[in-house]
Amino acid sequence: MERVLLFGGSGILGTEVLRMLQNGKIDYVAPRSFNLDIRVRNLVSDLVQDFKPTWILNCAAWTNVDGAEDSFEEACELNEVAVENIAIAAKGIGCKVIHVSTDYVFDGESEAPYIEDSLVNPINKYGESKLKGEKTLLAVLPGSFVVRTSWLYGVKGKNFVKTIAGKALRNEPAMVVDDQVGCPTSSRDLAAGIVSITRIHPVPGVYNFSNEGSCSWFELAIAIYKSVGADPQLVEAIDSNSLNVKAKRPKFSVLNKDKWKMAQLSQVPEWHSSLELVLPEIVTELRQLGEV
Ligand SMILES: NC(=O)c1ccc[n+]([C@@H]2O[C@H](COP(=O)([O-])OP(=O)(O)OC[C@H]3O[C@@H](n4cnc5c(N)ncnc54)[C@H](OP(=O)(O)O)[C@@H]3O)[C@@H](O)[C@H]2O)c1
């Protein structure tokens, strides 16, 4: 019987992983940060020694991309030091770790989808901190799994799809960049993917997972407006230079999923079909939050 320790179970991705653990009747614990701060090494090791998980799933992270530019040390505390704490604790009892990373480890200059072995070269501090975390984990515990993902969205937490759906439902205009191309990832699909690793036990290492296909943020926004029945002409394309944000973003960050598919892990649905499945729940959530 698997025993799972989940960190970050309240985030965009973590809530979907938590749901899968609950539905799968898996023995798990999922502490919030106010109960267990993963930056504190002995707290992590005590819980791991006590609960003795067979898997640790790390969905916790510093995810404020612009904030990381001025708060790099704090970002690294969570994206590197906490990951090291998890790796050391896991090594102590011989359990496996699945850690989530990002397309922002790449510089976006490629014209072809990035494979797991593509040259990493982050162009912002968030990407740098996440890359440090990947390297630390694999150095301490080479049998671990790093799952790189991109453009994550879901029902819970702050994310682009939810923000744009809110604007669409309020019939507000949206200015969205059309010069960054990537692939949206439904947190539900990724959660299923993470759980599939615990069942299939593929070769350890780095794996890419996003939904299939690619689009710009502008194209994604248009799809959202259309899907909720709003006027897509309310969406205006702008270029990244006109945005007043601190961190640079890669122009192109589509991830190649061939390794994932070869390992026969979970399905990789096309981004548009996953969006259509999740959007009604996002709309319900926005109504419940009183945002629309
Ligand atoms: N969002 C994206 O577009 C995106 C894209 C690519 C990759 N990723 C990666 O995907 C993963 C999941 O991201 P997400 O967007 O789902 O994250 P998120 O919604 O920002 O959630 C972050 C999680 O981290 C936890 N956390 C924060 N500080 C903590 C601490 N000191 N100790 C323990 N837990 C702490 C939070 O728990 P509490 O609520 O309890 O504080 C929360 O559950 C991350 O590794 C991220 O880098 C995200």
The ligand as a MOL file (V3000), in Angstrom:
LIG
                    3D

  0  0  0     0  0            999 V3000
M  V30 BEGIN CTAB
M  V30 COUNTS 48 52 0 0 0
M  V30 BEGIN ATOM
M  V30 1 N 1.4080 28.2010 -12.0680 0
M  V30 2 C 2.0180 27.9550 -13.2240 0
M  V30 3 O 1.6450 28.4960 -14.2830 0
M  V30 4 C 3.1840 27.0010 -13.2780 0
M  V30 5 C 3.8340 26.8070 -14.5120 0
M  V30 6 C 4.8960 25.9220 -14.5570 0
M  V30 7 C 5.3010 25.2350 -13.4340 0
M  V30 8 N 4.6690 25.4460 -12.2530 0 CHG=1
M  V30 9 C 5.1140 24.6930 -11.0790 0
M  V30 10 O 4.0410 23.8550 -10.7020 0
M  V30 11 C 4.0760 23.6350 -9.2880 0
M  V30 12 C 2.7200 23.9370 -8.6900 0
M  V30 13 O 2.4690 25.3220 -8.8770 0
M  V30 14 P 1.0760 25.9940 -8.4820 0
M  V30 15 O 0.8800 27.1110 -9.4310 0
M  V30 16 O 0.0500 24.9290 -8.2950 0 CHG=-1
M  V30 17 O 1.4490 26.6180 -7.0630 0
M  V30 18 P 0.5600 27.6190 -6.1860 0
M  V30 19 O -0.8600 27.5640 -6.6000 0
M  V30 20 O 1.2620 28.9400 -6.1540 0
M  V30 21 O 0.6490 26.9540 -4.7410 0
M  V30 22 C 1.8380 27.0220 -4.0090 0
M  V30 23 C 1.7620 26.0030 -2.8950 0
M  V30 24 O 2.9910 26.0810 -2.1670 0
M  V30 25 C 2.6860 25.9530 -0.7900 0
M  V30 26 N 3.7130 26.6230 0.0170 0
M  V30 27 C 4.1370 27.9010 -0.0930 0
M  V30 28 N 5.0770 28.1570 0.8360 0
M  V30 29 C 5.2310 27.0090 1.5630 0
M  V30 30 C 6.0480 26.6480 2.6630 0
M  V30 31 N 6.9110 27.5180 3.1910 0
M  V30 32 N 5.9320 25.4030 3.1750 0
M  V30 33 C 5.0600 24.5160 2.6350 0
M  V30 34 N 4.2670 24.7890 1.5640 0
M  V30 35 C 4.3560 26.0360 1.0420 0
M  V30 36 C 1.3460 26.6520 -0.6240 0
M  V30 37 O 0.7360 26.1510 0.5400 0
M  V30 38 P -0.1780 27.0410 1.5310 0
M  V30 39 O -1.3690 27.4880 0.7380 0
M  V30 40 O -0.5220 26.1000 2.6300 0
M  V30 41 O 0.6850 28.2150 1.9420 0
M  V30 42 C 0.6260 26.2390 -1.9000 0
M  V30 43 O -0.0540 25.0230 -1.7000 0
M  V30 44 C 5.2250 24.4970 -8.7680 0
M  V30 45 O 6.3650 23.7150 -8.6570 0
M  V30 46 C 5.4260 25.5290 -9.8570 0
M  V30 47 O 6.7420 26.0280 -9.8620 0
M  V30 48 C 3.6110 26.3100 -12.1360 0
M  V30 END ATOM
M  V30 BEGIN BOND
M  V30 1 1 1 2
M  V30 2 2 2 3
M  V30 3 1 2 4
M  V30 4 1 4 5
M  V30 5 2 4 48
M  V30 6 2 5 6
M  V30 7 1 6 7
M  V30 8 2 7 8
M  V30 9 1 8 9
M  V30 10 1 8 48
M  V30 11 1 9 10
M  V30 12 1 9 46
M  V30 13 1 10 11
M  V30 14 1 11 12
M  V30 15 1 11 44
M  V30 16 1 12 13
M  V30 17 1 13 14
M  V30 18 2 14 15
M  V30 19 1 14 16
M  V30 20 1 14 17
M  V30 21 1 17 18
M  V30 22 2 18 19
M  V30 23 1 18 20
M  V30 24 1 18 21
M  V30 25 1 21 22
M  V30 26 1 22 23
M  V30 27 1 23 24
M  V30 28 1 23 42
M  V30 29 1 24 25
M  V30 30 1 25 26
M  V30 31 1 25 36
M  V30 32 1 26 27
M  V30 33 1 26 35
M  V30 34 2 27 28
M  V30 35 1 28 29
M  V30 36 1 29 30
M  V30 37 2 29 35
M  V30 38 1 30 31
M  V30 39 2 30 32
M  V30 40 1 32 33
M  V30 41 2 33 34
M  V30 42 1 34 35
M  V30 43 1 36 37
M  V30 44 1 36 42
M  V30 45 1 37 38
M  V30 46 2 38 39
M  V30 47 1 38 40
M  V30 48 1 38 41
M  V30 49 1 42 43
M  V30 50 1 44 45
M  V30 51 1 44 46
M  V30 52 1 46 47
M  V30 END BOND
M  V30 END CTAB
M  END
